[in-house]
């Protein structure tokens, strides 16, 4: 992605009152008209309102505050370039194929830091409902350690406790993918080379050669309640195998696992804890199954990985 498109991607992500659906509509209409994203920001207000259905604050942002907003976006791009952060649009080669194929809408702009090659290997995701008990924590540790030992990439969040456990243990895997519930700059601050996902005090060096951090949120936005559900959706959609360690009936993780099963993904329910998931096609697993997690990979993924 060249500098002009990166700047335009950041500007799109910063538009006020424009969420994923509206931003996706912008990209789709641009594609239908053969219009580049940078050109979109030079369109007249009437077109933005009538054709793109943008809200008034976004139109004001583009048409009347263009110079100031562009300077702000350029400052963000400068920080991105200095820290090795990229912006991916759905049409880009590096954009996660699994998101593009499995989610609607998929994130219109994704900010990425680290090892993009992590997405080329089989991915296992570990999911837990918000309230986790000691047995779930212990199981999360064993599942993550087993996945890492079998050369599976581990996908998790990085901020809440159950996610941090997986994120820390996944350092021993060939690679790990961490999906944020906030902006990338909000998570890292000014130190993009330091790992913010540890369990103890202080921050070690981020191994960017084996860690990929992804965020669909504005670079400086802090976490809000609804972001957690979207993060978990993205973690699940990125995975070849999902291990639902603790899944509260009626909760968000259960809903996300049902959606994954509907898409044909493999969902493993720890100790068959959630009867609803088992009825929908999830597979019950226990400690004996951890010796060979790769057998649950889809056949196409196995063939591709064996080449």
LINZIKA-V707790 format. One record per residue. N is the residue number from 1. PHI is phi as a letter, one per 20 degrees, with the letter a starting at -180 (NA if undefined). OMEGA is omega in whole degrees, 0 to 359 (none if undefined). D_LAST is the distance of its C-alpha to the last C-alpha in Angstrom with 1 decimal. Layout:
N & PHI & OMEGA & D_LAST
N & PHI & OMEGA & D_LAST
//
This chain:
1 & NA & 182 & 29.2
2 & e & 187 & 32.4
3 & f & 182 & 35.5
4 & f & 180 & 37.4
5 & f & 177 & 34.8
6 & g & 178 & 34.1
7 & f & 180 & 37.9
8 & f & 178 & 38.1
9 & f & 177 & 35.3
10 & f & 180 & 37.3
11 & f & 177 & 40.5
12 & f & 181 & 39.0
13 & f & 183 & 38.0
14 & e & 183 & 41.5
15 & f & 180 & 43.5
16 & f & 178 & 45.9
17 & m & 176 & 45.9
18 & c & 179 & 42.6
19 & e & 185 & 39.9
20 & f & 183 & 36.4
21 & f & 181 & 37.8
22 & f & 179 & 40.2
23 & f & 176 & 37.8
24 & f & 178 & 35.3
25 & f & 177 & 38.2
26 & g & 182 & 38.8
27 & f & 181 & 35.3
28 & f & 179 & 35.3
29 & f & 175 & 38.8
30 & g & 181 & 38.0
31 & f & 180 & 35.0
32 & f & 182 & 37.3
33 & e & 181 & 39.9
34 & m & 185 & 37.7
35 & d & 176 & 39.0
36 & f & 182 & 37.3
37 & f & 178 & 37.5
38 & f & 179 & 39.8
39 & f & 179 & 42.1
40 & g & 183 & 42.3
41 & f & 175 & 44.2
42 & d & 180 & 46.9
43 & f & 178 & 47.7
44 & f & 183 & 51.2
45 & g & 182 & 52.1
46 & g & 179 & 53.1
47 & f & 179 & 49.6
48 & f & 180 & 48.0
49 & e & 188 & 50.3
50 & f & 185 & 50.6
51 & e & 184 & 47.1
52 & e & 177 & 44.8
53 & l & 179 & 47.0
54 & f & 177 & 46.8
55 & f & 184 & 49.3
56 & g & 180 & 52.3
57 & f & 179 & 51.1
58 & f & 178 & 47.9
59 & f & 177 & 50.0
60 & g & 180 & 52.4
61 & g & 184 & 49.5
62 & f & 191 & 48.3
63 & e & 187 & 51.6
64 & d & 181 & 54.2
65 & c & 190 & 52.3
66 & g & 185 & 49.8
67 & f & 181 & 50.8
68 & f & 182 & 50.8
69 & f & 178 & 47.6
70 & f & 177 & 45.8
71 & f & 179 & 47.0
72 & f & 179 & 45.8
73 & f & 178 & 42.3
74 & f & 177 & 42.3
75 & f & 178 & 43.1
76 & f & 179 & 40.1
77 & f & 177 & 37.9
78 & g & 177 & 39.3
79 & f & 178 & 38.4
80 & f & 182 & 34.9
81 & f & 181 & 34.4
82 & f & 183 & 36.0
83 & e & 179 & 33.8
84 & n & 180 & 30.4
85 & e & 178 & 30.4
86 & d & 172 & 28.9
87 & d & 180 & 30.0
88 & d & 171 & 27.4
89 & d & 184 & 28.6
90 & g & 181 & 26.8
91 & e & 183 & 26.3
92 & f & 182 & 24.6
93 & f & 183 & 20.9
94 & e & 181 & 20.6
95 & f & 183 & 22.5
96 & g & 181 & 20.6
97 & g & 182 & 19.3
98 & f & 178 & 20.0
99 & f & 182 & 23.6
100 & f & 184 & 24.1
101 & e & 190 & 23.0
102 & d & 187 & 24.5
103 & d & 173 & 27.7
104 & b & 1 & 30.9
105 & e & 168 & 32.1
106 & e & 184 & 29.3
107 & g & 181 & 30.5
108 & f & 176 & 31.8
109 & c & 178 & 31.5
110 & c & 176 & 29.2
111 & d & 189 & 30.0
112 & c & 176 & 27.1
113 & c & 173 & 27.3
114 & o & 194 & 24.6
115 & e & 179 & 20.9
116 & f & 181 & 19.5
117 & f & 178 & 15.9
118 & g & 183 & 16.5
119 & f & 180 & 15.9
120 & e & 183 & 12.3
121 & d & 176 & 11.6
122 & f & 186 & 12.9
123 & d & 173 & 16.7
124 & d & 178 & 19.5
125 & d & 176 & 23.0
126 & d & 183 & 26.2
127 & c & 176 & 29.3
128 & c & 170 & 33.0
129 & f & 189 & 36.2
130 & f & 181 & 38.6
131 & e & 182 & 40.8
132 & d & 178 & 38.9
133 & d & 186 & 40.5
134 & f & 180 & 40.0
135 & f & 179 & 37.9
136 & f & 177 & 35.5
137 & f & 179 & 35.2
138 & f & 179 & 34.6
139 & f & 178 & 31.9
140 & g & 178 & 30.2
141 & f & 184 & 30.1
142 & f & 179 & 28.6
143 & f & 182 & 25.9
144 & f & 179 & 24.9
145 & f & 180 & 25.0
146 & f & 179 & 22.8
147 & f & 180 & 20.2
148 & f & 181 & 20.2
149 & f & 180 & 20.0
150 & e & 175 & 16.8
151 & m & 173 & 15.1
152 & e & 172 & 15.7
153 & f & 181 & 17.2
154 & d & 177 & 20.8
155 & d & 179 & 22.7
156 & b & 167 & 26.5
157 & e & 181 & 29.7
158 & c & 189 & 31.5
159 & d & 180 & 35.2
160 & e & 191 & 36.5
161 & g & 183 & 36.7
162 & f & 177 & 34.1
163 & f & 181 & 31.6
164 & f & 179 & 32.6
165 & g & 180 & 31.9
166 & f & 182 & 28.3
167 & f & 180 & 28.0
168 & f & 182 & 29.5
169 & f & 181 & 27.5
170 & f & 175 & 24.2
171 & f & 180 & 25.0
172 & e & 177 & 23.3
173 & f & 176 & 20.0
174 & g & 176 & 17.2
175 & a & 175 & 18.8
176 & c & 177 & 21.4
177 & c & 182 & 22.5
178 & d & 179 & 26.2
179 & d & 184 & 28.0
180 & e & 173 & 31.6
181 & d & 183 & 34.7
182 & b & 178 & 36.6
183 & f & 183 & 36.3
184 & f & 178 & 34.2
185 & f & 178 & 37.4
186 & f & 180 & 39.2
187 & f & 186 & 36.7
188 & e & 188 & 36.5
189 & m & 181 & 39.9
190 & e & 188 & 40.4
191 & d & 182 & 37.9
192 & f & 179 & 34.4
193 & e & 181 & 33.4
194 & d & 185 & 34.6
195 & e & 181 & 32.8
196 & e & 190 & 35.0
197 & d & 181 & 33.1
198 & f & 181 & 34.6
199 & d & 182 & 36.9
200 & d & 178 & 39.7
201 & f & 179 & 41.9
202 & n & 182 & 40.8
203 & c & 177 & 37.5
204 & f & 179 & 35.1
205 & f & 177 & 32.9
206 & f & 175 & 30.0
207 & e & 184 & 26.7
208 & f & 177 & 25.5
209 & e & 180 & 22.3
210 & c & 179 & 21.1
211 & c & 172 & 23.2
212 & d & 178 & 23.2
213 & d & 182 & 26.5
214 & c & 175 & 27.1
215 & b & 175 & 30.5
216 & e & 186 & 31.8
217 & d & 177 & 35.3
218 & g & 190 & 37.8
219 & g & 186 & 37.3
220 & d & 182 & 40.6
221 & f & 174 & 41.0
222 & e & 184 & 41.5
223 & f & 168 & 40.3
224 & c & 190 & 42.3
225 & g & 185 & 42.2
226 & f & 182 & 40.3
227 & f & 183 & 37.4
228 & f & 180 & 36.2
229 & f & 179 & 35.4
230 & f & 176 & 33.5
231 & g & 182 & 31.5
232 & f & 174 & 30.6
233 & g & 182 & 29.6
234 & f & 177 & 27.2
235 & f & 182 & 25.7
236 & f & 183 & 25.2
237 & f & 180 & 23.9
238 & e & 192 & 21.2
239 & e & 168 & 19.8
240 & e & 176 & 17.3
241 & c & 178 & 19.7
242 & d & 173 & 23.4
243 & d & 177 & 25.6
244 & e & 185 & 29.2
245 & f & 178 & 31.1
246 & c & 186 & 34.6
247 & c & 181 & 35.3
248 & f & 178 & 38.9
249 & g & 180 & 40.0
250 & n & 183 & 40.9
251 & e & 183 & 39.3
252 & f & 181 & 36.8
253 & f & 176 & 33.8
254 & f & 179 & 34.6
255 & g & 181 & 34.8
256 & f & 178 & 31.5
257 & f & 175 & 29.8
258 & g & 180 & 31.6
259 & f & 179 & 30.3
260 & f & 177 & 26.7
261 & f & 178 & 27.2
262 & f & 178 & 28.8
263 & e & 180 & 25.6
264 & n & 179 & 23.6
265 & f & 177 & 22.1
266 & e & 177 & 21.9
267 & d & 178 & 25.0
268 & d & 181 & 26.0
269 & d & 183 & 29.7
270 & f & 180 & 30.7
271 & l & 181 & 33.2
272 & l & 187 & 33.6
273 & g & 186 & 36.0
274 & d & 184 & 36.0
275 & f & 180 & 37.3
276 & f & 178 & 36.9
277 & f & 178 & 33.1
278 & f & 179 & 32.8
279 & f & 181 & 34.9
280 & e & 176 & 32.7
281 & o & 176 & 29.5
282 & f & 182 & 28.4
283 & d & 177 & 27.5
284 & f & 177 & 29.7
285 & c & 175 & 28.2
286 & b & 184 & 29.9
287 & g & 181 & 29.4
288 & f & 182 & 28.1
289 & e & 184 & 25.0
290 & f & 181 & 24.0
291 & f & 181 & 22.6
292 & b & 178 & 19.5
293 & f & 182 & 19.0
294 & f & 180 & 15.3
295 & f & 179 & 16.5
296 & e & 179 & 18.1
297 & f & 174 & 15.0
298 & g & 184 & 14.9
299 & g & 182 & 12.7
300 & f & 179 & 11.2
301 & f & 178 & 10.3
302 & f & 182 & 8.8
303 & f & 181 & 6.6
304 & f & 183 & 5.6
305 & f & 182 & 5.6
306 & e & 183 & 3.8
307 & f & none & 0.0
//
